[in-house]
Amino acid sequence: MVEKIEARWLLAIETSCDETSAAVLDRGQIKSNVILSQDEIHAPYGGVVPELASRQHLKSIDYIVNESLERAGVKVQTIDLYAVTQGPGLIGSLLVGLTFAKGLAYYFNRPLIGVDHLEAHLEAAFIENPDVEFPALALLVSGGHTSLYFLEKPLSYRLLGKTRDDAAGECLDKIAKFLDLGYPGGPVIEKLARGGSSQRFHFSVPKMKKPGYDFSFSGLKTAALKVIRENGLKRDHPALSDFLASFEEIVVRSLLEKVTQAIIEFKPVALILGGGVARNGRLRTGFTRLAAENNLPAYIPSPRLCTDNAGMVGALAWKKYRWGEPLRLDLGLDAYPR
């Protein structure tokens, strides 16, 4: 058990997938947020290879943590609290960060706070907008997750719906891989879709058999593959930009349709967008427009805070500390993939 402390410095670690990240916060303010991407390592495979990801974390985590401390201008002995992503994510990747954080916390006898990766993505919006009002409706869109939450108050996360199959980002990545456009697929599609007509190819918004807020993108992916084959679409096809613009548009419409339904039922006073796919310009524009149409403020993190990063992990951990979550050195803290 760690004694009650008045904390100032917090070190956070994030290794849920293929970014190795560490951040140092001073009374909740981010002083450093170092992120090392593995895109070049996984690009030849068109997606993240779990074993390669965990091995790369092992190689990089010591350097990344030291770099975050150096940029913040503090020594590791100064850290009062540690925070680490527990899950969800790739189990091997998660265990690297979790084990490293446990070792530091044990050696210096400091509290260790476990953080949910998805909740941290939602917290990213509060880093730059601390005055977000409640209740809020939050859409989380990433390569591995697509979820809709209702936040009645701080640290309250009511899951309204999630994807039943592919996540929105995963769907974009798979279409890019099929067309051999490169990895990661989402940003590549966004770039190639610019200037294309989003009306040329028709796709229908996926419908679930049961009413509610769950998402499904596997059917949309199948429909897109059919269009690709029927039209002989390739990297150099003159209609490629139109196809990608049309596909990107239907993915965004599918996401925003659920948000629209939830606005009517739950009557939030603010909208939040988070996750790696929240960097997508079409989604950011559509989300902002939807908020304006409903006279609601829209809070979207800057692109750097949308991707997996330790800054958002530390921000959520600090909020938990300030709101009185019991602090202890829990060496039994475990990772969870889902």
Summary of the structure (lengths in Angstrom):
residues: 338
radius of gyration: 20.4
end to end distance: 28.1
largest distance: 66.4
contacts: 1201
relative contact order: 0.19
helix: 47%
strand: 18%
